Amino acid sequence: MGFWTFMEGLLLLANAMAILNEDIFLAPRGWTLAELQAGRRSSLKGQIIGLIHACQFMRLSLIILNIVIIVIKLVSG
């Protein structure tokens, strides 16, 4: 596996986290920032919740990055 394939995999993972709906998927499981206590933000669950919300915040950047990757794939074959 090359570096390019690894980066595409990370982009796909970021896309998957960006489309998670907080009301339908995350809230029933207790994975929202509002339900997380201030002291538990450094835990693994807190870090994952923060990563999910960061990916959701960066949706426009992900869209642009996806377009760039698609154009590169179309040009390079």
C-alpha positions as CSV (number, residue, x, y, z in Angstrom):
1,M,0.0,0.0,0.0
2,G,1.4,3.3,-1.0
3,F,1.2,6.7,0.5
4,W,-1.4,7.9,-2.0
5,T,-3.7,5.0,-1.2
6,F,-3.3,5.6,2.5
7,M,-4.3,9.3,2.0
8,E,-7.3,8.3,-0.1
9,G,-8.3,6.0,2.7
10,L,-8.1,8.8,5.2
11,L,-10.2,11.0,3.0
12,L,-12.9,8.3,2.8
13,L,-12.8,8.0,6.6
14,A,-13.2,11.7,6.9
15,N,-16.1,11.6,4.5
16,A,-17.8,8.9,6.5
17,M,-17.5,10.9,9.7
18,A,-18.7,14.1,8.1
19,I,-22.1,12.6,6.9
20,L,-23.0,11.2,10.3
21,N,-26.3,12.8,11.4
22,E,-26.1,13.9,15.0
23,D,-29.9,13.7,15.7
24,I,-30.4,10.3,14.2
25,F,-27.2,8.4,14.7
26,L,-25.1,10.1,17.4
27,A,-27.6,11.4,20.0
28,P,-29.3,8.0,20.8
29,R,-25.9,6.6,21.6
30,G,-24.8,9.5,23.8
31,W,-22.1,10.7,21.3
32,T,-22.8,14.4,21.3
33,L,-20.7,17.2,22.7
34,A,-23.6,18.4,24.9
35,E,-23.7,15.1,26.7
36,L,-20.0,14.8,27.2
37,Q,-18.8,16.2,30.5
38,A,-16.0,18.7,30.6
39,G,-13.6,16.4,32.5
40,R,-14.1,13.5,30.0
41,R,-13.0,15.4,26.9
42,S,-9.5,13.9,27.1
43,S,-10.8,10.4,27.1
44,L,-10.8,8.2,23.9
45,K,-14.6,8.7,23.5
46,G,-14.2,12.5,23.9
47,Q,-11.4,12.6,21.3
48,I,-13.5,10.6,18.8
49,I,-16.5,12.9,19.4
50,G,-14.3,15.9,18.8
51,L,-12.9,14.3,15.6
52,I,-16.4,13.6,14.3
53,H,-17.5,17.2,15.0
54,A,-14.3,18.6,13.4
55,C,-15.0,16.6,10.2
56,Q,-18.6,17.8,10.1
57,F,-17.3,21.4,10.5
58,M,-14.9,21.0,7.6
59,R,-17.5,19.7,5.1
60,L,-16.7,22.5,2.5
61,S,-13.0,21.6,2.6
62,L,-13.8,18.0,2.2
63,I,-16.0,18.7,-0.8
64,I,-13.2,20.7,-2.5
65,L,-10.6,18.0,-1.6
66,N,-12.9,15.3,-3.1
67,I,-13.2,17.3,-6.3
68,V,-9.5,17.7,-6.6
69,I,-8.9,13.9,-6.0
70,I,-11.6,13.0,-8.6
71,V,-9.9,15.3,-11.2
72,I,-6.5,13.8,-10.4
73,K,-7.9,10.3,-10.8
74,L,-9.6,11.2,-14.1
75,V,-6.4,12.8,-15.5
76,S,-4.0,10.1,-14.3
77,G,-6.2,7.2,-15.3
